[in-house]
């Protein structure tokens, strides 16, 4: 077993929307496409409600508090908690802690990581990007790109 730690490459740290993402284990490194992504997100951040058609999404919170909506359930979770959003179940979340959140997202297929890489930009620093409000053009690109990778946007973010 190879226990060596490999530092993320420049291509594995990027800004996606208002978050900084570090790919800790790329889907290409596993025969089953499993990926592990570390997200740092600001207070109030919330993606649109979405459904993964072919992959489960697991959230393991390292720091901060998130409110997650998975199907009809609403869950408030903090550091040390793990929440599963199964494939084919609509879900979203909102970062509730004032200092933001740091969370590992474990995905059982390559679609989510590929979608994020397609819409990301290189991280210009080890900080969060300047906060932006998604434009209608970006939302259209997100919806189209997500669908190509097996993810359907089905509702708004949590406000």
N, C-alpha and C positions, 0 to 999 in steps of 0.2 A: 504494500500500500504506500502510495506517495503522500507523505505528510507535509511536504514543503509548502510554504505560503508564497503565493505569487501576488505581487502588488498589482492593482488595477493599472491598465495602460491608459494613456491619454484618451483613447477612443472609448474607454469604459467609464468615464466620468463625464456627465453631460447635464445640461439644463433641459428639463421638460416642463413646459408651461412655467409655473412659479416654483418648481422644486429642483433640487440637485439630486441626481441619481448616480449611484456608483454600482456598476455591475460586479457583484462579488463572485458569481458563478454564472458564466454565460451558457445559454441553452445549447450552443454549438459544442460545448465541452462534455455534454452528456448524451448518450445514445437515446434517452427518452425525452430530451429537450428541456429538462428541468432547469429553471433559472432562479437565481437568488439576487434580488436587487435591494440596495439600501437607499431609501428615500429620506431626504431632509426637506420638510415642508413647513411653510409659515402658518401662523394662526389664521383661521378662516378658510384655508384652502379646501376646495371640494370639487372633485371631478363630476361630470354629468353621470347620472345613473346609467349603468351599462350592464350588458350580459356577455359573458364569455361563452361561446358556443362549444368549445372543445377543451377548455382547461379550467381547473380549479385555481382559486387565488387564496393564498394564506397570508394573513397579516400578523407579524410578530412585532409588537411595539417595544422598542428599546428605551425611548424617552418620550414623555409627553402624554397627552390624552386625545383620543379620537372618539367621535360618535359615528358609528357605522349603521347603515341601514342595509340589511340583507334579507331580501324578500319582504315579508311583513314585520320582521323583527327589527327593533332599534336597540343598539347595544352601545354603552359607553365603556371604553376600555383604556387601560393605562399600561405603564411600563410593566413588562413581564407577561402581559395577556396575549393570547393567540386566538385569532378569529378566522374562521374559514368561510369563504364565499364560494359555494359550489358552482360548477358550470351550470349554465341554463337558469340561474337564479339572478334576478336583477339586484344590483347593489351599488352603493356609493358610500362616501364618508365625508366627514368634516373635521378638520383639525380644531380642537377646542382649547388647547393649552396656549396661553399667551406667548410662551417662548417657542412655540412650534412643536414639531414632532419629528422623531427619528424612528423609522420603522423598516423592518425587513419584509419584503414581499417575495413569497416563494410561489412560483408558477409552474404548473405541471406540463407545460408545453411551450413552444417557441413563439407563439403569436403575439403575446403581450410585449415581450422584450423587443421583437422586431418592429412592432407598431411604435413603441417609444423611440427607438433609434431613428425611425423614418421621420419623426416630427421634432426631434431634439436639435439642439445646437451645442457646440463644444462649451464646456464650462470655462468661463474666462477667469475664474477664481475659485477658491475653496469656500465660497460663500453662496448664499442664495442669489438667484438672478434678480435684477430689478423687477419689481412686481408689475405685471401687465394684466389688463382685462382682455379676455379673448375677443377678437373681432369676429364679425359674422363670417368672414373669409376663413379664419382659422378654425372656427367651429365646423364649417363645411369640410375643410381639409381633414380635420380630426375624425369626423363621422365617416367620410369616404375611406380614409386610411385604416381606421379601426375595423370597418366592415371587411376590407381586404384581408385582414389578419384574424378574422373569426370573432370580432367583438362588435356588438350592436349597441349604439347609443339609444336608450329608450326613455330618458327623462332628464329633468334638470338636476343640477347639483343641490345639496342641502344649503339653504341660506341661513 
